[in-house]
Amino acid sequence: MNINISEKPDNETLTKIFHALSDPTRLEVLRLLVSRSSDECNCTVLGENLDMSQPTMSYHMKTLREAGLINTRKASREKIVSLNQETFDKYLPHFLDLL
């Protein structure tokens, strides 16, 4: 894949992405999101699947969101999570296939 110089991500973006991916728990979150039949998942369901407390789950979601790897939205009192496909397509093509 050839990347035009003007399209190369800045170091800060790459650092956030690779930091987020360096944790086994966050990789497992991404793996669960990839394996789901729907595009979105309730944050509480993810936490239950990973046997993780709400504060710990929030920390990992924040790290993934700040790296641009996931999107979150509120639906009533629930947080709904989805993969940010644009980020994976732009910076990590085929990465999700490895999960």
C-alpha positions as CSV (number, residue, x, y, z in Angstrom):
1,M,0.0,0.0,0.0
2,N,1.5,3.3,-1.1
3,I,0.8,6.3,1.2
4,N,1.2,9.8,-0.2
5,I,3.4,11.9,2.1
6,S,0.5,14.3,2.7
7,E,-1.6,11.3,3.9
8,K,0.8,10.0,6.4
9,P,-0.5,10.2,10.0
10,D,1.3,12.4,12.5
11,N,3.3,10.8,15.3
12,E,0.7,11.7,17.9
13,T,-2.0,9.8,16.1
14,L,0.1,6.7,15.6
15,T,1.2,6.8,19.3
16,K,-2.4,6.9,20.5
17,I,-3.4,4.0,18.2
18,F,-0.4,1.8,19.1
19,H,-0.8,2.6,22.8
20,A,-4.4,1.5,22.6
21,L,-3.5,-1.7,20.8
22,S,-0.7,-2.6,23.2
23,D,-3.1,-3.8,25.9
24,P,-4.4,-7.4,25.8
25,T,-7.7,-6.2,27.4
26,R,-8.3,-3.6,24.7
27,L,-7.5,-6.1,22.0
28,E,-10.1,-8.4,23.5
29,V,-12.6,-5.6,23.4
30,L,-11.9,-5.1,19.7
31,R,-12.1,-8.9,19.2
32,L,-15.5,-9.0,20.8
33,L,-16.8,-6.1,18.7
34,V,-15.5,-7.8,15.5
35,S,-17.2,-11.1,16.4
36,R,-20.6,-9.6,17.0
37,S,-23.2,-10.0,14.3
38,S,-24.4,-6.4,14.8
39,D,-22.4,-3.3,14.3
40,E,-22.9,-2.0,17.8
41,C,-22.7,-3.4,21.3
42,N,-23.8,-2.1,24.7
43,C,-20.8,-1.2,26.9
44,T,-22.3,-3.1,29.8
45,V,-22.6,-6.3,27.7
46,L,-18.9,-6.0,26.8
47,G,-17.9,-5.5,30.4
48,E,-19.9,-8.6,31.4
49,N,-18.3,-10.7,28.6
50,L,-14.9,-9.6,29.9
51,D,-15.8,-9.9,33.5
52,M,-14.7,-6.3,34.0
53,S,-16.0,-3.7,36.4
54,Q,-17.6,-0.5,35.0
55,P,-14.8,1.8,36.0
56,T,-12.2,-0.5,34.4
57,M,-14.3,-0.8,31.3
58,S,-14.7,3.0,31.1
59,Y,-10.9,3.4,31.2
60,H,-10.4,1.0,28.3
61,M,-13.2,2.5,26.3
62,K,-11.8,6.0,26.8
63,T,-8.4,4.9,25.6
64,L,-9.8,3.2,22.5
65,R,-12.1,6.2,21.7
66,E,-9.3,8.7,22.1
67,A,-7.2,6.6,19.6
68,G,-10.1,6.8,17.2
69,L,-10.6,3.0,17.2
70,I,-14.1,3.0,18.5
71,N,-17.2,5.3,18.4
72,T,-19.5,5.6,21.4
73,R,-22.9,7.1,21.7
74,K,-25.5,7.4,24.4
75,A,-28.8,5.7,24.1
76,S,-30.9,6.6,27.2
77,R,-28.7,5.5,30.1
78,E,-26.6,3.1,28.0
79,K,-23.4,3.6,26.1
80,I,-23.3,2.0,22.7
81,V,-19.9,1.1,21.2
82,S,-19.0,0.4,17.6
83,L,-15.7,0.0,15.7
84,N,-14.5,3.1,13.9
85,Q,-14.0,1.4,10.5
86,E,-12.5,4.6,9.0
87,T,-9.5,4.5,11.3
88,F,-8.9,0.8,10.6
89,D,-9.3,1.3,6.9
90,K,-6.9,4.3,6.9
91,Y,-4.2,3.3,9.3
92,L,-4.6,-0.4,9.9
93,P,-6.0,-2.1,6.8
94,H,-6.6,-5.8,7.4
95,F,-5.8,-5.6,11.1
96,L,-9.3,-6.6,12.1
97,D,-8.9,-9.8,10.0
98,L,-6.1,-10.8,12.4
99,L,-8.4,-10.8,15.4
